[in-house]
């Protein structure tokens, strides 16, 4: 029978971090820290365009991605702000 009460039964409580995700992040961080010299060497051997693309791709694991934002200034004035998308 389906739960139609709106109450949550079982599973993590709201706000509890996912243990698996934090373990994977910790392992990934250790991997990066243990290979930082090799990463720097590999980046220095890449062409400028490839190096920038690699840095942007790696940054997505550190810097949160931006979402589009809508600002309502008044009854008839709305501004839509879109994040910058990098194009090859």
C-alpha positions in Angstrom: 0.0 0.0 0.0 1.3 3.4 -0.9 2.2 6.0 1.7 -0.3 8.8 1.3 0.3 10.5 4.7 3.1 12.8 3.5 5.4 11.4 6.3 8.7 9.9 5.4 9.4 6.4 6.7 12.9 4.9 6.6 16.0 6.1 4.8 18.2 9.0 5.7 16.7 11.9 7.6 16.5 15.3 5.9 19.9 17.0 5.9 21.9 13.8 6.6 24.9 13.6 4.2 25.2 10.6 1.9 28.1 8.5 3.4 28.9 6.9 0.0 29.3 10.2 -1.7 31.5 11.7 1.0 33.7 8.5 0.9 34.1 8.8 -2.9 34.9 12.5 -2.6 37.6 11.8 0.0 39.1 9.1 -2.1 39.1 11.3 -5.2 40.7 14.2 -3.2 43.5 11.8 -2.0 44.0 10.6 -5.6 44.4 14.2 -6.8 46.7 15.2 -3.9 48.9 12.2 -4.4 49.3 12.9 -8.1 49.4 16.7 -8.2 53.0 16.8 -9.6 52.0 14.5 -12.4 48.9 16.5 -13.1 50.9 19.7 -13.3 53.4 18.0 -15.7 50.6 16.7 -17.9 49.0 20.1 -18.0 52.2 21.8 -19.0 52.7 19.4 -21.9 49.2 20.1 -23.3 48.5 22.8 -25.9 46.9 26.0 -24.6 43.4 25.1 -25.8 43.6 21.6 -24.3 45.1 22.9 -21.0 42.2 25.4 -20.6 39.6 22.8 -21.3 41.2 20.4 -18.8 41.3 23.0 -16.1 37.6 24.0 -16.8 36.6 20.3 -16.6 38.5 19.8 -13.4 37.0 23.0 -11.9 33.5 21.6 -12.2 34.5 19.3 -9.3 35.5 22.2 -7.1 33.4 25.1 -8.1 29.6 24.7 -8.1 27.9 25.2 -11.4 25.7 28.3 -11.8 22.0 28.1 -12.6 20.1 30.6 -14.7 18.6 33.4 -12.5 15.5 35.5 -13.1 15.3 39.0 -11.6 11.9 40.7 -11.5 12.4 44.5 -11.4 8.8 45.5 -11.6 5.5 44.6 -13.2 6.8 44.7 -16.8 10.6 44.4 -16.4 12.2 41.0 -16.1 15.9 40.2 -16.6 17.0 36.6 -17.4 20.6 35.9 -16.5 22.2 32.8 -18.0 25.5 31.3 -16.9 28.4 31.4 -19.4 28.7 28.2 -21.5 32.2 27.4 -22.8 32.2 26.3 -26.5 35.1 24.5 -28.1 
